[in-house]
Amino acid sequence: MTRLTGRALRVTVFVGENDTVRHRPLYSEIVHRAHAAGLAGASVFRGIEGFGASSLIHTQRLLSLSEDLPVAIVIVDTEDRVRAFLPQLDELVGEGLVILDACEVVRYAGRTGTADETDTKGENPL
């Protein structure tokens, strides 16, 4: 299990929901590569409205549904580990924005049960 406290680096990647790599959602590929690299954690957040370098506004409002909403992938780990992962992001992210922020980890703790003891809703049945 990865332990993480104190100073860390947060990388946030902004891409479109429809961006793909080898027929797989780009955000999913980034999360799986971060996991394979042993990074402390990664989460994907779907935006409800936004625009980027193309200046096109994407929104989920009922009258103007967009199929390419903004997605943010947030990864936090030590600076060395995040910087070692950056070449993979450079390979994957053709259009989008990648930012780095220094941060401080106050608490980083996982569930007490193993994956086998956790049901699909994330609830521990024990």
C-alpha positions in Angstrom: 0.0 0.0 0.0 1.3 3.5 -0.9 1.8 5.8 2.0 1.5 9.5 1.3 1.7 12.4 3.7 3.1 15.9 3.6 4.3 17.7 0.5 3.0 16.3 -2.8 2.3 17.3 -6.4 -1.1 17.3 -8.0 -1.4 16.9 -11.7 -4.8 17.8 -13.3 -5.5 16.8 -16.9 -8.4 18.5 -18.7 -9.6 16.7 -21.8 -12.9 16.1 -23.6 -15.2 13.2 -22.6 -15.1 11.8 -26.2 -11.3 11.8 -26.5 -10.0 8.3 -27.0 -6.8 6.4 -27.4 -6.9 3.0 -29.1 -10.8 3.0 -28.9 -10.7 3.5 -25.2 -11.7 6.7 -23.3 -8.6 8.8 -22.8 -9.5 9.5 -19.1 -9.7 5.7 -18.5 -6.4 5.1 -20.2 -4.8 7.8 -18.0 -6.3 6.3 -14.8 -5.2 2.8 -15.7 -1.6 3.9 -16.5 -1.4 5.9 -13.3 -2.5 2.8 -11.4 0.0 0.6 -13.3 2.7 3.2 -12.5 1.9 2.8 -8.8 0.8 6.3 -8.2 -1.1 7.0 -5.0 -4.5 7.8 -6.6 -6.4 9.2 -9.5 -10.0 10.4 -9.9 -12.0 11.5 -12.9 -14.5 14.4 -12.7 -17.0 15.1 -15.4 -17.7 18.8 -16.0 -21.2 20.2 -16.6 -19.9 23.1 -18.7 -16.7 24.4 -20.0 -14.5 25.5 -22.9 -10.8 25.1 -23.8 -8.3 26.1 -26.4 -11.0 25.6 -29.2 -13.2 28.2 -27.5 -16.3 26.0 -28.1 -18.5 26.0 -25.0 -19.7 22.5 -24.1 -22.6 22.2 -21.7 -25.0 19.6 -20.4 -28.0 22.0 -20.2 -31.1 20.3 -21.6 -31.6 22.6 -24.6 -28.0 22.3 -25.8 -26.8 18.8 -24.9 -23.1 18.2 -25.6 -21.6 14.8 -26.2 -18.1 16.1 -25.4 -18.3 17.5 -21.9 -15.1 18.5 -20.1 -13.4 15.9 -18.0 -10.7 16.5 -15.3 -8.4 13.7 -14.2 -6.7 14.5 -10.9 -3.6 12.5 -9.7 -1.7 13.1 -6.5 1.6 11.6 -5.4 5.1 12.7 -4.5 6.8 15.2 -6.9 9.3 12.6 -8.1 6.6 10.0 -8.9 4.3 12.5 -10.7 7.2 14.0 -12.7 8.2 10.5 -13.7 4.7 9.9 -15.0 4.6 13.1 -17.1 6.1 11.5 -20.3 3.2 9.2 -20.4 0.8 12.1 -20.3 2.8 13.8 -23.0 2.3 10.7 -25.1 -1.4 10.5 -24.5 -2.7 14.1 -24.4 -2.7 15.6 -27.8 -5.4 18.2 -27.2 -6.1 19.3 -23.6 -4.4 21.0 -20.7 -2.1 19.5 -18.1 -1.3 21.5 -14.9 0.8 20.9 -11.9 0.1 22.2 -8.4 2.1 21.8 -5.2 -0.1 20.5 -2.4 0.0 19.1 1.1 -1.5 15.7 1.9 -3.2 15.8 5.3 -4.8 12.4 5.3 -4.5 9.5 2.9 -6.2 6.3 4.0 -7.9 3.5 2.1 -10.7 1.2 3.1 -10.0 -1.4 5.8 -11.4 -4.3 3.7 -9.8 -5.9 0.7 -11.3 -5.6 -2.8 -12.7 -9.1 -2.4 -14.6 -8.0 0.7 -16.1 -4.9 -0.9 -19.3 -5.1 -3.0 -19.9 -3.1 -6.2 -21.4 -0.2 -4.4 -18.2 0.4 -2.4 -19.8 -0.8 0.8 -18.0 -3.3 3.0 -20.5 -6.1 3.9 -18.5 -7.2 6.9 
